[in-house]
Amino acid sequence: MSTPVDDPLGPLDPLDPLSRERTHLAESRAALRAMREDVESLDISDVTANWVNAEVLAHQIDERIKSLADLSDTPLFFGRLDYLHAPGAEGAEGAEGERFYIGRRHVHDADGDPMVIDWRAPVSQPFYRASKKDPMDIALRRRFGYTGGDLTAYEDEHLSDPAAVTLSGSAGEARTSKLLQQEIERPRVGPMRDIVATIQPEQDEIVRSGLGGTVCVQGGPGTGKTAVGLHRVAYLLYAHRERLARTGTLVIGPNKSFLHYIEQVLPALGELTVRQATVDDLVAHVEVRGTDDAAAAVIKGDARMAEVLRRAVYSHVTMPTEAVVVVRGSRRWRVPAYELEEIVRELLDRDIRYGAAREALPQRIAHAVLVQMERSGEAPDDRVQDAVARNSAVKAAVKEIWPPVDPAKLVLRLLADADFLAEHAAGILDEDEQKTILWAKPARSVKSAGWSAADAVLIDEAADLVSRTPSLGHVVLDEAQDLSPMQYRAVGRRCTTGSATVLGDLAQGTTPWATRSWDEALAHLGKSDGVIEELTAGFRVPTDVITYASRLLPHIAPGLTPVASIRENPGFFEVRTASETAEVVAACGELLGREGSVGLIAADARVPELAGALTAAGITYLAPGEETTRETRLTLVPASLAKGLEYDYVVLDEPQAVVDGEPDERTGLRRLYVALTRAVSGLIVVHGAPLPAQLEG
């Protein structure tokens, strides 16, 4: 069949394909329930040696039970593959094809035979990649349509039959799967959901790329880059579970609202152990209470600050001018100043962390003493060396030569002491730049300082100079275009021995230090060998909306390829002139009459007025990050928090006010580009003031 087959849940007919598929769904759910019950019935009382092992095992069992949850409104499987031959036996005489149901997790029956195959398994790959040109030994690909948790439709693609008419979900072919379009355009209420049933071939290539390499994904609005990054994490955890269980994974987002929005995606795919954080969370060495003006923030975020900090840290090392004399019993052992200087210079030349070198210094001095002991005929062992390293004279010398450095106190001094900053920024920052980052009113202590977010990143850099930051196995960095070079370095420290997935859109950079190129960003991240991929097919944003928003691209990111929407449904788009706030509220009420979520996006300064107008009209609303419900589907979104979020319908209030809310026009136009592209089904632009000239046709 080349068209969807629908059935409104009529009586089961054993000869009807849809009835047979429903039977398989019911049997698969029963099998999953049995798998869960088997885990719940495990008795671990006789297999644990102590209470610690028991707690660890109990936690692992609890996590396994959670991962086997059967969500009633989430399809257990969404597709089927009928192979021409048994996988791996193509061309073998008599090799009989097999049938596999593709779903979010593996399900097997009582005999261990698979009833549902995990979408990440190699045998599932043709569901996303096979085409008429390259059927990948697939005779038939079947997609399923659901209403709630009930299977109500299916759609077939005969990939290996030259005479069959085939639908395809990939861009560029003649017809697009109707069920695929329905799933993409399905109204969204609540947090972001997975796209496991609708992953496209170009997305799947990124999802299944190896753990060893770093991938950077440039993707415009609606190209699915965030979902691709999250599904890549899920795939890597499947393919490299033991390794990543040891080293850990981390998803980094721009703010708490965004992280709350995406937090259900990985659990829905059965992955419960991935940590989520913002960059500010990673560098929370001090309490952030202050802010920087744009000029100061740009300089503090500049990669040149890394060298300023390195100089400042190592300036604490002083060359010895006196010998160290160690007294043991009746003997005195003297290490002359020139020999101490050789030891210090050797440690500096090794370019190891400041703290590690400081810990090594007493052992090096003790070793010099042991050499003298051996020359005099003694036979000291490691215990003697350790004792010498703890000798009061050695400890005093180390404190004088290589004193401890507190990262926060160091940065405090740099920002408060003009002479100290000038000494270590010479030849790196000019005088005006130094004056820009100096505090007008120096703080008395670390606790009383009005630290900014950029200051916290500097402290993190200094902390890593003193002691190495632990590395994770894989890090996903979303909305990366807004990071400063120093923030990239902070993230890079968390994956020095691992890999990263970097996601972003250069056109949506809305900070004064926004990323100019991905090559530059990868260099700051310490992943210069990373591969840059570009997603240009738009699956979320309607054609008319993305076409209108793309008028801004020549002014905000002239080198980028505009997103090409492949949606068959163009959605709806209107620009309305309004003189009163009540007309904005009326537009919200109009959209609430439709199914799905609604976002009212406005310049931050306009939010209080709009909030009052909504309340006066009796319309309840949420703040970004709060979960929409059937009863409350409107979210009032300050433009500064709109990035990464999406709604079925959007009302955009006063575009010029969004632009004017930023420190410069380019940043303002980029903020407007973000706001214009949050809608999945429809957008109403309401304005009283003239529209920005760049939007005029």
C-alpha positions as CSV (number, residue, x, y, z in Angstrom):
1,M,0.0,0.0,0.0
2,S,1.2,3.5,-0.7
3,T,-1.4,5.4,1.4
4,P,-2.2,5.3,5.1
5,V,-4.8,2.8,6.2
6,D,-6.9,4.1,9.0
7,D,-9.3,2.2,11.3
8,P,-11.2,3.9,14.2
9,L,-10.5,1.0,16.5
10,G,-13.1,-1.4,15.1
11,P,-13.4,-5.1,16.2
12,L,-10.3,-7.3,15.7
13,D,-10.2,-9.3,12.5
14,P,-7.4,-11.9,12.5
15,L,-7.2,-11.5,8.7
16,D,-7.0,-7.7,8.8
17,P,-3.4,-6.4,8.9
18,L,-4.3,-3.6,11.3
19,S,-5.9,-6.1,13.6
20,R,-2.7,-8.3,13.5
21,E,-0.6,-5.2,14.3
22,R,-2.8,-4.4,17.3
23,T,-2.5,-7.9,18.5
24,H,1.3,-7.7,18.3
25,L,1.1,-4.4,20.2
26,A,-1.0,-6.0,23.0
27,E,1.4,-9.0,23.2
28,S,4.4,-6.7,23.3
29,R,2.9,-4.6,26.1
30,A,2.2,-7.8,28.0
31,A,5.8,-9.0,27.5
32,L,7.2,-5.6,28.7
33,R,5.0,-5.9,31.8
34,A,6.4,-9.4,32.4
35,M,10.0,-8.1,32.0
36,R,9.2,-5.4,34.6
37,E,7.6,-7.9,37.0
38,D,10.7,-10.2,36.7
39,V,12.9,-7.4,37.8
40,E,10.5,-6.4,40.6
41,S,10.5,-9.9,42.0
42,L,14.3,-10.2,42.2
43,D,15.5,-11.2,45.7
44,I,19.0,-9.8,46.4
45,S,19.2,-10.8,50.1
46,D,21.5,-13.7,49.4
47,V,23.8,-12.1,46.7
48,T,25.1,-9.0,48.5
49,A,28.1,-9.2,50.7
50,N,27.4,-6.0,52.8
51,W,24.9,-3.2,53.0
52,V,26.9,-1.0,50.6
53,N,26.6,-3.6,47.8
54,A,23.0,-4.1,48.7
55,E,22.3,-0.3,48.3
56,V,24.1,-0.2,45.0
57,L,22.3,-3.2,43.6
58,A,19.0,-2.0,44.9
59,H,19.5,1.4,43.2
60,Q,20.5,-0.4,39.9
61,I,17.3,-2.5,40.1
62,D,15.2,0.5,40.8
63,E,16.7,2.3,37.7
64,R,16.0,-0.8,35.6
65,I,12.4,-0.9,36.8
66,K,12.0,2.8,35.8
67,S,13.5,2.2,32.4
68,L,10.9,-0.6,31.8
69,A,7.9,1.6,32.4
70,D,5.2,1.3,29.8
71,L,3.8,4.8,29.2
72,S,0.2,4.5,28.1
73,D,0.3,7.5,25.7
74,T,3.7,6.6,24.2
75,P,3.7,4.1,21.4
76,L,5.8,1.0,22.3
77,F,6.8,0.6,18.6
78,F,6.4,3.0,15.7
79,G,7.6,1.1,12.7
80,R,8.3,-2.3,11.1
81,L,11.0,-3.6,8.8
82,D,10.6,-6.6,6.6
83,Y,14.0,-7.7,5.4
84,L,14.5,-9.6,2.1
85,H,17.1,-11.7,3.8
86,A,18.2,-12.4,7.3
87,P,20.5,-9.5,8.4
88,G,24.0,-10.2,7.5
89,A,23.0,-13.0,5.0
90,E,22.3,-10.9,1.9
91,G,22.9,-13.0,-1.2
92,A,23.1,-16.3,0.8
93,E,21.1,-19.1,-0.9
94,G,17.9,-19.9,1.0
95,A,18.4,-17.0,3.5
96,E,14.9,-16.1,4.6
97,G,14.0,-12.5,5.5
98,E,13.0,-11.4,9.0
99,R,10.5,-9.0,10.4
100,F,11.4,-6.5,13.1
101,Y,9.3,-4.0,15.0
102,I,11.2,-0.8,15.8
103,G,10.5,1.0,19.1
104,R,12.0,3.1,21.9
105,R,13.3,0.1,23.8
106,H,14.0,-3.6,23.5
107,V,11.2,-6.0,24.4
108,H,11.5,-9.8,24.4
109,D,9.0,-12.6,25.2
110,A,9.4,-15.4,27.8
111,D,11.7,-17.3,25.5
112,G,14.0,-14.4,24.9
113,D,12.9,-13.8,21.3
114,P,12.6,-10.1,20.4
115,M,9.2,-8.6,20.0
116,V,10.4,-5.0,19.7
117,I,13.9,-3.9,18.7
118,D,15.6,-0.8,20.2
119,W,15.7,2.0,17.6
120,R,19.5,2.3,18.3
121,A,20.3,-1.3,17.3
122,P,22.2,-1.8,14.0
123,V,19.3,-3.8,12.6
124,S,17.0,-0.8,13.1
125,Q,19.2,1.6,11.0
126,P,17.4,1.0,7.7
127,F,14.2,2.4,9.2
128,Y,15.9,5.8,9.0
129,R,18.3,5.4,6.1
130,A,16.7,3.1,3.5
131,S,15.4,4.6,0.4
132,K,14.2,3.6,-3.1
133,K,17.7,4.2,-4.4
134,D,19.3,2.3,-1.6
135,P,16.8,-0.1,0.0
136,M,19.4,-1.7,2.3
137,D,17.8,-5.1,1.8
138,I,14.4,-3.9,3.0
139,A,11.4,-5.2,1.2
140,L,8.9,-3.2,3.2
141,R,9.0,-0.3,5.7
142,R,5.8,0.2,7.7
143,R,5.0,3.3,9.8
144,F,2.3,3.2,12.4
145,G,-0.1,6.0,13.4
146,Y,-1.5,6.3,16.9
147,T,-4.2,8.2,18.6
148,G,-3.2,8.4,22.3
149,G,-1.7,4.9,22.9
150,D,-4.0,3.2,20.4
151,L,-2.7,2.0,17.0
152,T,-5.1,3.4,14.4
153,A,-3.2,3.5,11.1
154,Y,-0.3,2.2,9.1
155,E,1.5,3.2,6.0
156,D,3.7,1.0,3.8
157,E,6.7,1.7,1.6
158,H,7.8,-1.0,-0.8
159,L,11.4,-0.2,-1.1
160,S,12.7,-3.2,-3.2
161,D,9.8,-3.4,-5.7
162,P,10.6,-1.3,-8.7
163,A,7.0,-1.2,-9.7
164,A,5.7,0.0,-6.4
165,V,4.8,3.6,-5.6
166,T,6.8,4.5,-2.6
167,L,6.5,7.3,-0.1
168,S,9.6,8.7,1.5
169,G,10.2,10.8,4.6
170,S,13.5,12.3,3.3
171,A,13.7,15.7,1.6
172,G,14.0,15.8,-2.2
173,E,11.8,12.8,-3.2
174,A,8.5,13.1,-4.8
175,R,6.1,12.4,-2.0
176,T,6.3,12.7,1.8
177,S,4.9,10.2,4.3
178,K,1.5,11.4,5.5
179,L,2.0,9.7,8.9
180,L,5.5,11.3,9.2
181,Q,4.0,14.7,8.5
182,Q,1.2,14.1,11.0
183,E,3.7,13.1,13.7
184,I,6.0,16.1,13.0
185,E,3.0,18.5,13.1
186,R,1.2,16.9,16.1
187,P,0.2,19.6,18.6
188,R,2.5,19.8,21.6
189,V,1.4,20.3,25.1
190,G,3.9,19.9,27.9
191,P,7.7,19.5,27.6
192,M,9.7,18.6,24.5
193,R,9.2,15.1,23.2
194,D,11.5,12.7,21.4
195,I,11.7,12.5,17.6
196,V,12.6,8.8,17.5
197,A,9.8,8.0,15.1
198,T,10.6,10.9,12.7
199,I,14.5,11.0,12.5
200,Q,15.5,11.8,9.0
201,P,18.5,10.3,7.1
202,E,20.7,13.4,7.5
203,Q,19.9,13.5,11.2
204,D,20.5,9.8,11.7
205,E,24.0,10.1,10.3
206,I,24.8,12.6,13.1
207,V,22.9,10.6,15.8
208,R,24.9,7.4,15.0
209,S,28.4,9.1,14.6
210,G,31.0,7.5,16.8
211,L,31.9,8.3,20.3
212,G,35.6,9.1,19.5
213,G,34.9,12.3,17.5
214,T,33.4,15.6,18.3
215,V,30.5,16.8,16.1
216,C,29.3,20.4,15.7
217,V,25.9,20.8,14.2
218,Q,24.9,24.1,12.6
219,G,21.1,24.1,12.3
220,G,18.6,26.8,11.7
221,P,15.2,27.0,13.5
222,G,13.1,23.9,13.2
223,T,15.9,21.6,11.8
224,G,15.8,19.4,14.9
225,K,19.3,20.1,16.1
226,T,18.5,19.9,19.8
227,A,16.6,16.6,19.4
228,V,19.4,15.2,17.3
229,G,21.9,16.0,20.1
230,L,19.7,14.4,22.7
231,H,19.2,11.3,20.6
232,R,22.9,11.1,19.9
233,V,23.4,10.9,23.7
234,A,20.8,8.1,23.9
235,Y,22.6,6.2,21.0
236,L,26.0,6.6,22.5
237,L,24.8,5.3,25.9
238,Y,23.4,2.3,24.0
239,A,26.5,1.6,22.0
240,H,29.1,2.4,24.7
241,R,27.2,1.9,27.9
242,E,29.9,0.5,30.1
243,R,32.5,3.1,29.1
244,L,30.0,6.0,29.6
245,A,28.8,4.5,32.8
246,R,32.3,5.0,34.1
247,T,33.1,8.4,32.6
248,G,29.6,10.1,32.6
249,T,27.6,12.2,30.2
250,L,26.4,15.8,30.5
251,V,23.9,17.9,28.6
252,I,24.5,21.7,28.9
253,G,21.8,24.1,28.1
254,P,21.5,28.0,28.1
255,N,19.1,28.3,31.1
256,K,16.9,26.4,33.6
257,S,13.8,27.0,31.5
258,F,15.4,25.3,28.5
259,L,16.6,22.4,30.6
260,H,13.2,21.9,32.1
261,Y,11.7,21.9,28.6
262,I,14.0,19.1,27.3
263,E,14.3,17.1,30.5
264,Q,11.8,14.4,29.6
265,V,13.3,13.4,26.2
266,L,16.0,11.1,27.5
267,P,13.9,9.4,30.1
268,A,11.3,8.7,27.4
269,L,14.1,6.8,25.6
270,G,14.9,4.8,28.7
271,E,18.0,6.9,29.7
272,L,17.8,8.1,33.3
273,T,21.4,8.8,34.2
274,V,22.3,11.8,32.1
275,R,23.0,15.0,34.1
276,Q,21.8,18.4,32.9
277,A,23.3,21.8,33.8
278,T,24.0,25.3,32.6
279,V,27.5,26.7,32.1
280,D,26.8,28.8,35.2
281,D,26.2,25.6,37.2
282,L,29.5,24.2,36.1
283,V,31.5,27.2,37.3
284,A,29.6,27.9,40.5
285,H,32.7,28.4,42.6
286,V,31.2,31.7,44.1
287,E,27.8,33.2,44.5
288,V,27.0,35.4,41.5
289,R,25.3,38.6,42.6
290,G,26.6,41.2,40.1
291,T,26.5,41.9,36.4
292,D,29.0,43.3,33.9
293,D,28.3,45.9,31.2
294,A,28.7,44.5,27.7
295,A,32.3,45.9,27.3
296,A,33.6,44.3,30.5
297,A,31.9,41.0,29.8
298,V,33.4,40.8,26.3
299,I,36.9,41.3,27.6
300,K,36.5,38.9,30.5
301,G,35.1,36.3,28.1
302,D,38.0,36.8,25.7
303,A,40.4,33.9,25.4
304,R,43.3,36.2,26.1
305,M,42.3,36.2,29.7
306,A,43.5,32.6,30.0
307,E,47.1,33.8,29.5
308,V,46.6,36.6,32.0
309,L,45.4,34.1,34.6
310,R,48.2,31.7,33.8
311,R,50.8,34.5,34.4
312,A,49.1,35.5,37.6
313,V,49.0,32.0,39.0
314,Y,52.6,31.2,38.3
315,S,53.8,34.6,39.4
316,H,53.5,33.1,42.9
317,V,56.5,30.9,42.2
318,T,59.8,32.5,43.4
319,M,63.3,31.2,42.8
320,P,65.0,30.0,46.0
321,T,67.9,32.2,47.4
322,E,68.8,30.1,50.4
323,A,69.7,26.4,50.8
324,V,67.4,23.9,52.6
325,V,69.0,22.2,55.5
326,V,67.4,18.9,56.7
327,V,68.4,17.6,60.1
328,R,68.0,13.8,60.7
329,G,69.5,12.5,63.9
330,S,73.0,13.7,64.2
331,R,73.3,14.4,60.4
332,R,72.6,17.6,58.5
333,W,71.8,17.4,54.8
334,R,72.1,20.6,52.8
335,V,70.4,21.2,49.4
336,P,72.0,24.3,47.9
337,A,69.9,27.1,46.4
338,Y,71.2,26.5,42.8
339,E,70.0,22.8,43.0
340,L,66.6,23.9,44.4
341,E,66.4,26.4,41.4
342,E,67.1,23.5,39.0
343,I,64.2,21.5,40.6
344,V,61.8,24.4,40.4
345,R,62.7,25.2,36.8
346,E,62.3,21.6,35.8
347,L,58.8,21.5,37.3
348,L,57.9,24.8,35.5
349,D,59.2,23.4,32.2
350,R,57.0,20.3,32.6
351,D,53.9,22.5,32.3
352,I,51.9,20.5,34.8
353,R,49.2,22.0,37.0
354,Y,50.3,24.4,39.6
355,G,48.9,22.3,42.5
356,A,50.4,19.1,41.1
357,A,53.8,20.7,40.8
358,R,53.5,22.1,44.4
359,E,52.8,18.6,45.6
360,A,55.8,17.2,43.7
361,L,58.2,19.8,45.0
362,P,58.8,18.4,48.5
363,Q,59.3,14.9,47.0
364,R,61.9,16.3,44.6
365,I,63.7,18.1,47.4
366,A,63.5,14.9,49.5
367,H,64.9,12.9,46.6
368,A,67.9,15.3,46.4
369,V,68.6,14.6,50.1
370,L,68.3,10.8,49.5
371,V,70.9,11.0,46.8
372,Q,73.3,12.6,49.3
373,M,72.5,9.9,51.9
374,E,73.3,7.2,49.3
375,R,76.6,8.8,48.4
376,S,77.5,8.8,52.1
377,G,76.9,5.0,52.3
378,E,73.4,5.0,53.8
379,A,70.5,2.9,52.2
380,P,67.3,5.0,52.6
381,D,64.0,3.7,51.3
382,D,60.7,5.3,50.3
383,R,59.7,5.7,53.9
384,V,62.7,7.9,54.5
385,Q,62.0,10.0,51.4
386,D,58.4,10.5,52.6
387,A,59.7,11.5,56.1
388,V,62.1,14.0,54.6
389,A,59.3,15.5,52.4
390,R,57.3,16.1,55.6
391,N,60.3,17.7,57.3
392,S,59.6,21.2,58.7
393,A,62.5,22.8,56.8
394,V,61.3,21.3,53.5
395,K,57.7,22.3,54.2
396,A,58.8,25.9,55.0
397,A,60.8,26.0,51.8
398,V,57.9,24.8,49.7
399,K,55.6,27.4,51.2
400,E,58.1,30.1,50.4
401,I,59.0,28.9,46.9
402,W,55.6,27.5,45.7
403,P,52.9,28.9,48.0
404,P,49.2,27.7,47.7
405,V,47.0,29.7,45.4
406,D,43.3,30.3,46.0
407,P,41.6,30.7,42.6
408,A,38.9,33.1,43.8
409,K,41.3,35.3,45.8
410,L,43.6,35.4,42.7
411,V,40.8,36.7,40.5
412,L,39.7,39.1,43.2
413,R,43.1,40.6,43.2
414,L,43.3,40.8,39.4
415,L,40.0,42.7,39.3
416,A,40.7,44.9,42.3
417,D,44.5,45.7,42.0
418,A,45.4,47.8,39.0
419,D,49.1,47.2,39.4
420,F,48.7,43.4,39.7
421,L,46.5,43.3,36.6
422,A,48.9,45.6,34.7
423,E,51.9,43.3,35.5
424,H,50.2,40.2,34.2
425,A,48.2,41.7,31.3
426,A,51.1,43.5,29.8
427,G,51.3,42.9,26.1
428,I,47.9,41.1,26.2
429,L,45.3,43.7,27.2
430,D,45.8,47.4,26.5
431,E,45.3,50.1,29.2
432,D,41.7,50.8,28.2
433,E,40.8,47.1,28.3
434,Q,42.4,46.8,31.7
435,K,40.5,49.8,33.0
436,T,37.3,48.3,31.6
437,I,37.5,45.1,33.7
438,L,38.8,46.7,36.9
439,W,36.2,47.1,39.7
440,A,35.4,50.7,40.4
441,K,35.0,49.7,44.1
442,P,37.3,46.8,45.1
443,A,35.7,44.2,47.3
444,R,37.2,43.4,50.7
445,S,36.8,39.6,50.5
446,V,35.7,36.7,48.2
447,K,32.4,36.5,50.1
448,S,31.5,40.2,49.9
449,A,32.5,40.6,46.2
450,G,29.7,41.2,43.7
451,W,30.8,38.4,41.4
452,S,29.4,38.4,37.8
453,A,28.8,35.3,35.7
454,A,32.0,36.1,33.6
455,D,34.0,36.4,36.9
456,A,32.9,32.9,37.8
457,V,34.3,31.6,34.5
458,L,37.6,33.3,35.2
459,I,37.7,31.6,38.6
460,D,37.0,28.2,37.0
461,E,40.0,28.8,34.6
462,A,42.2,29.7,37.5
463,A,41.0,26.6,39.4
464,D,41.9,24.4,36.5
465,L,45.4,25.9,36.4
466,V,45.8,24.9,40.0
467,S,44.1,21.5,39.8
468,R,42.9,19.5,36.8
469,T,39.1,19.5,36.2
470,P,37.8,15.9,35.9
471,S,36.8,14.9,32.4
472,L,33.5,13.3,31.3
473,G,33.0,10.8,28.5
474,H,30.7,12.9,26.4
475,V,29.2,16.4,26.7
476,V,26.3,17.9,24.7
477,L,26.5,21.7,24.4
478,D,23.3,23.2,23.1
479,E,22.7,26.8,22.0
480,A,26.4,27.1,21.9
481,Q,26.5,30.2,19.7
482,D,26.0,32.4,22.7
483,L,29.1,31.2,24.6
484,S,32.2,33.3,25.1
485,P,35.6,31.8,24.3
486,M,36.3,31.5,28.0
487,Q,33.0,29.6,28.5
488,Y,34.0,27.3,25.7
489,R,37.2,26.6,27.5
490,A,35.2,25.9,30.7
491,V,33.1,23.3,28.8
492,G,36.1,21.9,27.1
493,R,37.8,21.2,30.4
494,R,34.8,18.8,31.2
495,C,35.6,16.6,28.1
496,T,39.3,16.8,27.7
497,T,39.6,13.0,27.4
498,G,36.1,12.6,26.0
499,S,34.1,14.0,23.1
500,A,31.4,16.6,22.5
501,T,28.3,17.3,20.5
502,V,28.0,21.1,19.8
503,L,24.7,22.4,18.7
504,G,23.8,25.9,17.6
505,D,22.8,28.5,15.0
506,L,25.2,31.4,14.3
507,A,22.2,33.5,13.3
508,Q,20.7,33.1,16.7
509,G,23.7,34.4,18.6
510,T,22.4,37.2,20.9
511,T,25.3,38.0,23.2
512,P,27.9,40.7,22.5
513,W,30.5,37.9,22.4
514,A,28.4,35.6,20.2
515,T,30.3,32.9,18.2
516,R,31.6,34.1,14.8
517,S,32.5,30.7,13.3
518,W,32.3,27.1,14.5
519,D,36.0,26.5,13.6
520,E,36.9,29.2,16.1
521,A,34.4,27.7,18.7
522,L,35.9,24.2,18.4
523,A,39.4,25.6,18.8
524,H,38.4,27.2,22.1
525,L,36.7,24.0,23.1
526,G,39.9,22.1,22.5
527,K,38.4,20.1,19.8
528,S,39.9,21.6,16.6
529,D,39.5,18.2,14.8
530,G,35.7,18.3,15.3
531,V,33.5,17.7,12.3
532,I,31.0,20.5,11.3
533,E,27.6,19.3,10.0
534,E,24.9,21.6,8.7
535,L,21.1,20.9,8.9
536,T,19.1,23.0,6.5
537,A,15.9,21.0,6.1
538,G,13.2,22.6,8.3
539,F,10.7,20.2,9.9
540,R,9.1,22.4,12.6
541,V,8.7,25.9,11.4
542,P,6.0,26.5,8.7
543,T,7.1,27.6,5.3
544,D,5.5,31.1,5.4
545,V,7.0,31.8,8.8
546,I,10.5,30.8,8.0
547,T,10.4,32.6,4.7
548,Y,9.4,35.8,6.6
549,A,12.0,35.4,9.3
550,S,14.7,34.7,6.7
551,R,14.5,38.2,5.5
552,L,16.7,39.1,8.5
553,L,19.5,36.6,7.5
554,P,21.4,39.0,5.2
555,H,21.7,41.4,8.1
556,I,22.5,39.0,10.9
557,A,24.4,36.1,9.3
558,P,25.0,36.7,5.6
559,G,27.0,33.5,5.1
560,L,24.4,31.1,6.3
561,T,22.1,28.9,4.1
562,P,18.5,29.7,4.9
563,V,16.4,26.9,6.3
564,A,14.2,25.3,3.6
565,S,10.9,24.1,5.1
566,I,9.8,20.7,3.8
567,R,6.4,20.9,5.5
568,E,3.5,20.2,3.2
569,N,1.3,22.2,5.6
570,P,2.4,25.8,5.2
571,G,0.8,26.7,8.6
572,F,-0.7,30.2,8.9
573,F,1.0,33.6,9.2
574,E,-0.4,37.0,9.8
575,V,0.9,40.5,10.4
576,R,-1.6,42.7,12.2
577,T,-1.6,46.4,13.1
578,A,-2.9,47.1,16.6
579,S,-3.1,50.3,18.6
580,E,-3.9,48.7,22.0
581,T,-2.6,45.9,24.2
582,A,-6.1,44.5,24.3
583,E,-5.7,43.4,20.6
584,V,-2.6,41.4,21.5
585,V,-4.6,39.6,24.2
586,A,-7.4,39.0,21.7
587,A,-5.0,37.3,19.4
588,C,-3.9,35.0,22.2
589,G,-7.6,34.2,22.9
590,E,-8.1,33.4,19.3
591,L,-5.2,31.0,19.2
592,L,-6.3,29.3,22.4
593,G,-9.4,28.3,20.5
594,R,-7.2,25.9,18.6
595,E,-5.6,22.7,19.8
596,G,-2.0,23.0,21.1
597,S,0.3,25.3,23.0
598,V,0.5,29.1,22.6
599,G,3.4,31.4,23.3
600,L,3.1,35.1,23.7
601,I,6.6,36.5,23.1
602,A,7.4,40.1,23.9
603,A,10.3,42.4,24.6
604,D,11.3,41.9,28.3
605,A,10.2,45.5,29.1
606,R,6.7,44.8,27.8
607,V,6.1,41.6,29.8
608,P,4.7,43.3,33.0
609,E,2.1,45.3,30.9
610,L,1.0,42.2,29.0
611,A,0.8,40.1,32.2
612,G,-1.6,42.6,33.6
613,A,-3.7,42.7,30.5
614,L,-3.9,38.9,30.4
615,T,-4.9,38.7,34.1
616,A,-7.6,41.5,33.5
617,A,-9.0,39.4,30.6
618,G,-9.2,36.3,32.8
619,I,-6.6,34.4,30.8
620,T,-4.2,32.3,32.9
621,Y,-0.7,31.9,31.7
622,L,2.6,30.3,32.6
623,A,6.2,31.4,32.8
624,P,8.9,29.8,30.6
625,G,9.9,26.4,32.0
626,E,6.5,25.7,33.6
627,E,4.8,22.8,32.1
628,T,1.7,23.5,30.0
629,T,-1.5,21.5,30.7
630,R,-4.8,21.0,29.0
631,E,-6.3,23.8,31.1
632,T,-3.4,26.3,30.9
633,R,-1.8,26.4,27.4
634,L,-0.5,30.0,27.2
635,T,3.1,30.9,28.1
636,L,4.2,34.5,28.5
637,V,7.7,34.5,27.2
638,P,10.3,37.4,27.6
639,A,12.2,37.5,24.3
640,S,15.4,37.0,26.2
641,L,14.2,33.5,27.3
642,A,12.6,32.3,24.0
643,K,15.7,30.6,22.6
644,G,15.3,26.8,22.2
645,L,11.6,26.8,23.1
646,E,8.7,26.1,20.7
647,Y,5.0,26.4,20.7
648,D,2.2,25.3,18.3
649,Y,1.1,28.9,17.9
650,V,2.9,32.2,18.7
651,V,1.8,35.8,19.1
652,L,4.8,38.1,18.7
653,D,4.2,41.5,20.3
654,E,6.0,44.6,18.9
655,P,9.0,43.4,16.9
656,Q,10.7,46.8,17.0
657,A,10.6,46.7,20.8
658,V,12.4,43.3,20.7
659,V,15.1,44.9,18.6
660,D,15.3,48.0,20.8
661,G,15.7,45.9,23.9
662,E,19.2,44.9,23.0
663,P,22.4,47.0,23.1
664,D,23.0,47.1,19.4
665,E,20.9,46.6,16.3
666,R,22.5,43.3,15.0
667,T,21.9,41.6,18.4
668,G,18.4,43.0,18.4
669,L,17.7,41.6,15.0
670,R,19.1,38.2,16.0
671,R,16.8,38.3,19.1
672,L,13.9,39.0,16.7
673,Y,14.9,36.1,14.4
674,V,14.7,33.8,17.4
675,A,11.3,35.1,18.5
676,L,9.9,34.8,14.9
677,T,10.9,31.2,14.6
678,R,9.3,29.6,17.8
679,A,6.0,28.7,16.1
680,V,5.3,25.2,14.8
681,S,1.9,25.7,13.3
682,G,1.1,29.4,13.1
683,L,2.4,32.9,13.9
684,I,0.6,36.3,14.4
685,V,2.8,39.4,14.5
686,V,1.0,42.3,16.3
687,H,2.5,45.8,16.1
688,G,1.6,49.4,16.7
689,A,5.0,50.8,16.1
690,P,6.5,50.5,12.6
691,L,8.2,47.1,11.8
692,P,12.0,47.0,11.5
693,A,13.0,48.0,8.0
694,Q,14.8,44.7,7.5
695,L,11.5,42.9,7.6
696,E,9.9,44.9,4.8
697,G,9.5,42.8,1.7
